[in-house]
């Protein structure tokens, strides 16, 4: 076999990228994946709480709507790349890139929406604190403060006011408000309101003032972080655009240079390269995401159950029993 034949014949590569080695690796991956799925099927998965199932259903609905909006555009982009390059892997990679473009290189819109939500929570908390300062009860202060709330919170607060008018208990209505907003910052504020609604103790104004200040500081921190990451995000987008344009330009105007990628082994190598690019994009996306604490004011049952921590040796009596379901930490 001559050197020209070895280099020119499709699928002939030596060493690690030989066809035999790649097929052996693929078979090993398939067998390992099958064994892993068998173990999972035998052992089963742990049961998830109801709120996690509900969130999973909501995410599935969002994914279906997202696929309906972006699926056609991704299919067109993949078909165009496939026609230009005649590489199936490149077409699939282009379709996946277009489909998840916002998830990989976006994030700025989600961060701005989160900041607006936290800022609106801070403004509403301050308004609620000032309304309570006029010797007004919490049930009367909530409808008064809802009128001047930010648009991002106005629908949730209007629903809260409607529930209060329908004689829904205030703690239950506040819990539903926390579920609708679905934010860890809102959980802290709502938890303080729930405790005050059950205990009716003093100090709510000071607590609300401290929570509003903390929310303002969180917004300032997010703004600084977002400003620092804006240039990095733009640089990543430029690098991706230049890389794609370079590959498409070579495949169209200098076909002989990239001809080895048209073979079966070349497609596998290209798939590995695309996978490395995808891993790098995912890593950059994780780095650009602001880590926020998980929600703690969640409920696994239709009604939230609260218990008061008891001191060792304490014996509950008939007056303490109702408080075991009214206040404290969530069971």
Backbone torsions as a table, in degrees:
resi	resn	phi	psi	omega
1	UNK	NA	123.8	-179.2
2	UNK	-78.6	167.0	179.8
3	UNK	-65.6	-38.5	-179.8
4	UNK	-64.6	-39.0	179.2
5	UNK	-68.2	-39.0	-178.8
6	UNK	-66.5	-36.0	-179.7
7	UNK	-81.7	-28.5	-174.0
8	UNK	-92.2	-24.2	-178.2
9	UNK	-70.6	137.4	-178.2
10	UNK	-70.2	139.4	173.2
11	UNK	79.5	4.8	-178.8
12	UNK	-100.1	108.2	176.6
13	UNK	-143.1	143.6	-176.8
14	UNK	-100.7	173.0	174.8
15	UNK	75.7	-139.7	-174.4
16	UNK	-67.4	-30.8	-175.2
17	UNK	-95.9	23.3	174.9
18	UNK	-70.8	157.3	-177.0
19	UNK	-62.9	-38.0	-179.5
20	UNK	-64.0	-43.9	-179.5
21	UNK	-65.0	-43.0	-179.2
22	UNK	-65.1	-42.0	177.0
23	UNK	-63.2	-39.2	178.5
24	UNK	-64.7	-41.4	177.1
25	UNK	-63.1	-41.9	179.2
26	UNK	-63.2	-41.3	178.3
27	UNK	-65.6	-39.3	177.8
28	UNK	-63.8	-41.2	177.6
29	UNK	-64.0	-41.5	179.9
30	UNK	-64.3	-43.8	-179.9
31	UNK	-66.4	-42.8	179.0
32	UNK	-63.7	-41.4	177.2
33	UNK	-64.3	-38.9	177.6
34	UNK	-64.6	-40.6	177.5
35	UNK	-65.5	-39.6	178.8
36	UNK	-63.7	-43.3	178.0
37	UNK	-64.7	-36.2	178.3
38	UNK	-64.8	-42.2	179.3
39	UNK	-64.0	-41.7	178.8
40	UNK	-64.4	-39.3	179.9
41	UNK	-66.6	-35.2	-179.3
42	UNK	-74.8	-45.6	-176.9
43	UNK	-78.4	-30.1	-177.9
44	UNK	81.5	171.6	179.9
45	UNK	-110.7	148.0	179.0
46	UNK	-65.7	145.6	179.4
47	UNK	-67.7	136.1	-179.9
48	UNK	-95.4	147.7	176.7
49	UNK	-64.1	164.9	-176.7
50	UNK	-64.2	-38.6	-177.5
51	UNK	-67.8	-31.7	176.3
52	UNK	-70.3	-36.9	176.2
53	UNK	-64.4	-39.8	178.8
54	UNK	-64.6	-42.4	178.5
55	UNK	-66.2	-36.1	177.4
56	UNK	-64.8	-39.9	176.4
57	UNK	-64.6	-40.0	177.7
58	UNK	-65.0	-40.0	178.1
59	UNK	-65.5	-37.5	177.2
60	UNK	-63.4	-40.7	176.8
61	UNK	-64.1	-41.3	177.2
62	UNK	-63.8	-38.2	178.9
63	UNK	-65.5	-37.8	179.0
64	UNK	-66.0	-43.8	177.3
65	UNK	-64.8	-39.5	178.6
66	UNK	-64.4	-40.1	178.8
67	UNK	-65.0	-36.6	178.3
68	UNK	-65.3	-33.9	-179.0
69	UNK	-79.3	-41.2	-172.3
70	UNK	-102.8	-12.2	-175.9
71	UNK	-62.4	-43.8	-178.7
72	UNK	-65.6	-42.1	178.8
73	UNK	-64.2	-40.6	178.0
74	UNK	-65.3	-39.0	178.6
75	UNK	-64.6	-41.1	178.7
76	UNK	-64.4	-44.0	179.4
77	UNK	-63.3	-42.5	178.1
78	UNK	-63.9	-38.0	179.0
79	UNK	-67.4	-39.2	178.8
80	UNK	-64.3	-45.4	178.8
81	UNK	-64.9	-38.0	178.2
82	UNK	-63.2	-39.9	179.4
83	UNK	-70.3	-34.7	-179.2
84	UNK	-75.4	-41.9	-174.3
85	UNK	-99.5	-24.5	-174.1
86	UNK	60.4	31.5	176.4
87	UNK	-116.8	120.1	-179.4
88	UNK	-65.3	-38.7	-179.5
89	UNK	-64.4	-40.2	179.1
90	UNK	-65.5	-38.6	178.0
91	UNK	-64.5	-44.7	178.8
92	UNK	-64.5	-42.3	180.0
93	UNK	-63.2	-40.2	178.8
94	UNK	-65.6	-41.2	178.0
95	UNK	-63.0	-43.3	178.9
96	UNK	-65.4	-38.9	179.9
97	UNK	-64.2	-43.6	178.8
98	UNK	-67.5	-38.7	-177.0
99	UNK	-65.1	-40.9	-177.4
100	UNK	-105.9	25.2	-177.1
101	UNK	-60.8	-46.9	-178.9
102	UNK	-65.7	-35.9	-179.2
103	UNK	-72.2	-31.1	-177.2
104	UNK	-87.8	-43.4	-173.1
105	UNK	-116.3	0.9	177.1
106	UNK	-87.7	-125.2	178.9
107	UNK	89.8	-26.6	-179.4
108	UNK	-66.3	-40.0	178.9
109	UNK	-64.4	-41.4	178.4
110	UNK	-65.1	-39.8	179.0
111	UNK	-65.9	-40.6	178.3
112	UNK	-65.2	-39.6	177.7
113	UNK	-64.4	-39.9	178.1
114	UNK	-65.3	-39.3	178.2
115	UNK	-66.1	-40.2	177.1
116	UNK	-63.3	-38.0	179.4
117	UNK	-66.4	-44.1	179.6
118	UNK	-66.7	-39.7	178.4
119	UNK	-65.4	-38.4	176.8
120	UNK	-65.5	-37.7	176.3
121	UNK	-63.0	-40.7	178.5
122	UNK	-63.7	-43.6	179.6
123	UNK	-65.0	-41.7	179.3
124	UNK	-66.9	-37.4	177.9
125	UNK	-63.7	-41.6	177.4
126	UNK	-64.9	-41.3	177.8
127	UNK	-64.0	-40.9	177.9
128	UNK	-64.7	-39.1	177.7
129	UNK	-63.4	-44.4	-178.9
130	UNK	-68.7	-32.3	178.3
131	UNK	-70.4	-39.8	178.0
132	UNK	-65.9	-27.6	-179.9
133	UNK	-61.1	-21.6	178.9
134	UNK	-87.3	28.3	178.1
135	UNK	59.0	42.4	179.1
136	UNK	-110.4	139.8	178.6
137	UNK	-69.7	164.3	-178.0
138	UNK	-64.6	-37.8	179.2
139	UNK	-63.6	-33.1	178.3
140	UNK	-85.3	-28.1	-178.0
141	UNK	-74.6	-31.3	-177.9
142	UNK	-65.5	-49.4	176.9
143	UNK	-62.7	-35.5	180.0
144	UNK	-67.0	-40.1	-179.7
145	UNK	-77.1	-22.0	-178.7
146	UNK	-69.6	-24.9	-177.7
147	UNK	-66.8	-31.1	-177.7
148	UNK	-103.5	16.8	-177.9
149	UNK	-75.1	160.5	178.6
150	UNK	-68.5	154.1	-178.7
151	UNK	-58.1	-29.5	-177.9
152	UNK	-70.2	-24.3	179.3
153	UNK	-104.6	-13.4	-172.7
154	UNK	-58.9	-44.8	178.6
155	UNK	-60.7	-39.7	-179.2
156	UNK	-68.1	-41.4	179.6
157	UNK	-69.9	-35.6	175.5
158	UNK	-63.0	-39.9	176.2
159	UNK	-65.0	-36.8	176.8
160	UNK	-63.8	-43.1	178.3
161	UNK	-63.4	-40.4	178.4
162	UNK	-63.6	-38.9	178.4
163	UNK	-66.8	-38.3	177.7
164	UNK	-65.5	-37.4	177.7
165	UNK	-68.9	-26.2	177.1
166	UNK	-84.7	14.0	176.3
167	UNK	68.3	28.3	172.9
168	UNK	-75.9	135.2	177.7
169	UNK	-55.3	141.4	-175.5
170	UNK	-59.4	-44.0	178.2
171	UNK	-60.7	-40.2	178.4
172	UNK	-66.3	-41.2	178.1
173	UNK	-64.3	-38.9	178.1
174	UNK	-68.1	-37.0	176.9
175	UNK	-63.0	-41.0	176.8
176	UNK	-65.0	-34.7	175.4
177	UNK	-62.3	-43.8	177.9
178	UNK	-62.6	-38.4	178.3
179	UNK	-65.9	-35.8	-179.5
180	UNK	-72.1	-42.6	-179.8
181	UNK	-70.5	-40.3	174.5
182	UNK	58.2	55.9	-179.1
183	UNK	-142.8	140.8	-178.7
184	UNK	-66.3	-35.4	178.0
185	UNK	-65.0	-38.3	177.6
186	UNK	-67.8	-32.8	178.8
187	UNK	-61.2	-38.5	-179.1
188	UNK	-64.6	-44.4	-178.7
189	UNK	-68.0	-45.6	-178.4
190	UNK	-66.0	-36.6	178.0
191	UNK	-61.9	-40.1	177.2
192	UNK	-64.0	-39.8	179.1
193	UNK	-68.1	-37.8	179.4
194	UNK	-65.5	-43.4	179.1
195	UNK	-63.5	-40.9	178.4
196	UNK	-68.4	-35.2	178.8
197	UNK	-66.0	-29.2	-179.9
198	UNK	-88.8	-37.6	-175.2
199	UNK	-92.2	-29.9	-177.9
200	UNK	57.4	41.1	-179.7
201	UNK	-96.5	171.6	179.3
202	UNK	-80.1	174.1	174.9
203	UNK	91.4	6.6	-178.9
204	UNK	-66.6	-36.9	-179.7
205	UNK	-61.3	-44.9	-179.6
206	UNK	-64.6	-39.4	179.1
207	UNK	-65.2	-44.7	179.4
208	UNK	-64.4	-38.3	176.6
209	UNK	-62.6	-43.0	178.2
210	UNK	-65.7	-39.4	178.8
211	UNK	-67.2	-39.1	177.1
212	UNK	-64.0	-41.1	177.5
213	UNK	-63.3	-42.0	178.0
214	UNK	-62.9	-39.6	178.6
215	UNK	-65.7	-39.3	177.0
216	UNK	-62.5	-42.1	178.6
217	UNK	-64.9	-36.1	177.0
218	UNK	-65.0	-39.9	177.8
219	UNK	-64.0	-42.6	178.3
220	UNK	-62.4	-41.6	179.2
221	UNK	-63.9	-43.3	179.7
222	UNK	-65.2	-37.2	178.3
223	UNK	-64.3	-41.7	178.2
224	UNK	-65.3	-42.4	179.7
225	UNK	-66.1	-40.8	-180.0
226	UNK	-65.4	-38.2	177.9
227	UNK	-65.7	-36.8	178.9
228	UNK	-71.4	-31.6	-177.0
229	UNK	-89.5	-7.9	-178.2
230	UNK	-64.2	-44.0	-179.7
231	UNK	-66.4	-39.3	178.2
232	UNK	-63.8	-42.6	178.8
233	UNK	-63.0	-40.9	178.4
234	UNK	-66.1	-38.3	178.4
235	UNK	-63.8	-41.0	178.6
236	UNK	-63.0	-42.7	178.5
237	UNK	-62.5	-38.9	178.9
238	UNK	-66.0	-42.3	179.4
239	UNK	-62.7	-42.3	179.2
240	UNK	-64.6	-44.5	-179.5
241	UNK	-63.3	-43.0	179.5
242	UNK	-65.3	-41.1	179.6
243	UNK	-62.8	-44.4	179.3
244	UNK	-64.8	-43.8	179.5
245	UNK	-63.5	-37.5	179.6
246	UNK	-65.4	-44.8	-179.7
247	UNK	-65.5	-44.5	178.9
248	UNK	-64.4	-38.5	178.5
249	UNK	-63.8	-42.3	177.7
250	UNK	-65.2	-41.2	-178.3
251	UNK	-68.7	-23.5	-178.4
252	UNK	-94.9	-45.0	-171.5
253	UNK	-100.2	-16.5	178.6
254	UNK	-138.8	70.1	-174.0
255	UNK	-65.6	-33.3	-177.6
256	UNK	-65.2	-31.6	-177.4
257	UNK	-67.8	-33.9	-177.7
258	UNK	-107.7	19.1	-178.4
259	UNK	-62.5	-35.9	179.4
260	UNK	-58.9	-23.9	179.1
261	UNK	-72.6	-9.5	178.1
262	UNK	-80.8	-9.8	178.6
263	UNK	-82.9	171.9	-179.9
264	UNK	-64.4	-44.8	178.9
265	UNK	-66.6	-38.1	177.7
266	UNK	-62.2	-37.0	177.0
267	UNK	-66.8	-37.5	176.2
268	UNK	-65.0	-42.2	177.3
269	UNK	-63.2	-41.1	178.4
270	UNK	-64.9	-36.1	176.8
271	UNK	-64.8	-39.0	177.1
272	UNK	-64.4	-40.9	178.9
273	UNK	-64.0	-43.9	178.1
274	UNK	-64.0	-36.6	176.9
275	UNK	-65.0	-39.1	176.5
276	UNK	-64.7	-40.7	176.3
277	UNK	-61.6	-44.6	179.9
278	UNK	-62.8	-39.8	177.8
279	UNK	-63.6	-40.7	177.2
280	UNK	-65.4	-39.9	177.6
281	UNK	-63.9	-42.5	179.1
282	UNK	-63.4	-39.6	179.5
283	UNK	-64.8	-43.2	177.5
284	UNK	-63.8	-36.9	178.4
285	UNK	-65.3	-39.5	177.7
286	UNK	-65.5	-37.6	179.5
287	UNK	-67.5	-31.4	-177.1
288	UNK	-87.6	0.7	-179.5
289	UNK	-93.1	132.1	177.8
290	UNK	-80.8	121.8	180.0
291	UNK	-74.5	123.3	178.4
292	UNK	-116.4	148.1	-179.4
293	UNK	-66.7	153.7	177.9
294	UNK	-73.3	155.3	176.7
295	UNK	-68.4	143.4	177.6
296	UNK	-115.1	-17.2	-178.6
297	UNK	-94.1	64.0	-179.5
298	UNK	-113.5	162.2	-178.8
299	UNK	-137.6	138.3	179.1
300	UNK	-94.8	-10.6	-178.7
301	UNK	-124.1	166.8	180.0
302	UNK	-56.6	-29.3	179.4
303	UNK	-120.1	144.2	179.2
304	UNK	-80.4	135.8	179.2
305	UNK	-113.0	124.8	178.8
306	UNK	-113.2	145.0	176.4
307	UNK	-130.3	147.7	176.0
308	UNK	-93.4	128.6	176.8
309	UNK	-62.8	131.0	-178.4
310	UNK	-101.0	144.0	176.5
311	UNK	-75.7	152.3	-179.9
312	UNK	-60.1	134.3	177.7
313	UNK	87.5	-4.3	-179.7
314	UNK	-76.1	138.2	-179.8
315	UNK	-109.9	119.5	-179.0
316	UNK	-70.0	138.5	174.6
317	UNK	-112.3	-171.0	-174.7
318	UNK	-70.1	-24.5	179.0
319	UNK	-83.9	-21.7	-179.9
320	UNK	-87.8	-20.8	-176.3
321	UNK	-60.7	-46.0	179.9
322	UNK	-60.8	-32.4	-178.6
323	UNK	-71.0	-17.0	179.2
324	UNK	-68.7	-14.9	176.8
325	UNK	-115.8	12.0	-173.9
326	UNK	-113.8	-33.5	-170.9
327	UNK	-145.2	174.0	177.7
328	UNK	100.2	-140.5	-178.0
329	UNK	-101.6	157.8	-177.1
330	UNK	-76.2	138.4	177.7
331	UNK	-78.7	NA	NA
